[in-house]
Amino acid sequence: MNYRSFDFDVNTDPDGFVVDLDSLYEHLSTLTDCRHSRGKRYALVTVLVFVVLAKLAGEDRLAGIAEWIALRKN
């Protein structure tokens, strides 16, 4: 599998940065979901958006990402 990095500007504003969830969702929704339909609980785009948000929040382990998502489920 080949990974490709994207060129983008990083906002260095001390107040933080803004993530445009609409454009993130739109971009990720163009991906093809190759998972088998059996056992699918969530749309691929939903899973990916939550994983990206967890990563932006500093989670870097699968268990941490899963916990971060579970805490936002309510």
C-alpha positions as CSV (number, residue, x, y, z in Angstrom):
1,M,0.0,0.0,0.0
2,N,1.4,3.4,-0.9
3,Y,0.7,6.4,1.2
4,R,0.5,9.9,-0.2
5,S,1.0,13.0,1.7
6,F,-0.9,16.2,0.9
7,D,0.6,19.7,0.8
8,F,-1.3,22.1,3.0
9,D,-0.7,25.1,5.1
10,V,-0.7,24.8,8.9
11,N,-2.4,27.6,10.7
12,T,0.0,28.7,13.5
13,D,-2.5,31.0,15.1
14,P,-2.1,30.7,18.9
15,D,-5.8,30.4,19.3
16,G,-5.7,27.1,17.5
17,F,-6.9,25.9,14.1
18,V,-10.2,25.2,12.4
19,V,-11.2,21.9,10.9
20,D,-13.9,22.2,8.3
21,L,-16.0,19.1,9.0
22,D,-18.2,19.5,6.0
23,S,-15.3,19.4,3.5
24,L,-13.6,16.6,5.5
25,Y,-16.9,14.6,5.4
26,E,-17.3,15.4,1.7
27,H,-13.8,14.3,0.8
28,L,-14.0,11.1,2.9
29,S,-17.4,10.2,1.5
30,T,-15.8,9.8,-2.0
31,L,-13.8,6.8,-0.8
32,T,-14.9,3.3,-1.8
33,D,-15.9,1.1,1.2
34,C,-14.4,-2.3,0.4
35,R,-15.6,-3.9,3.7
36,H,-17.8,-6.9,3.5
37,S,-21.4,-5.9,4.2
38,R,-21.8,-8.5,7.0
39,G,-21.0,-6.9,10.3
40,K,-21.0,-3.3,9.1
41,R,-22.4,-1.1,11.8
42,Y,-21.4,2.3,10.7
43,A,-20.8,4.0,7.4
44,L,-17.1,4.2,6.4
45,V,-17.2,8.0,6.3
46,T,-18.5,8.1,9.9
47,V,-15.8,5.9,11.1
48,L,-13.1,7.8,9.3
49,V,-14.3,11.2,10.5
50,F,-14.3,10.1,14.1
51,V,-10.8,8.5,13.7
52,V,-9.5,11.8,12.2
53,L,-11.0,13.8,15.1
54,A,-9.6,11.5,17.7
55,K,-6.1,11.8,16.0
56,L,-6.4,15.6,16.1
57,A,-7.3,15.3,19.8
58,G,-4.0,13.5,20.3
59,E,-5.0,9.9,20.4
60,D,-2.4,7.7,18.7
61,R,-3.3,4.2,19.8
62,L,-6.3,2.2,18.6
63,A,-7.5,1.7,22.2
64,G,-7.2,5.4,22.8
65,I,-9.1,6.2,19.6
66,A,-11.9,3.8,20.5
67,E,-12.2,5.2,24.0
68,W,-12.2,8.8,22.7
69,I,-15.0,7.9,20.3
70,A,-17.0,5.9,23.0
71,L,-16.9,9.0,25.2
72,R,-18.5,11.1,22.5
73,K,-21.2,8.5,21.7
74,N,-23.8,9.8,24.2
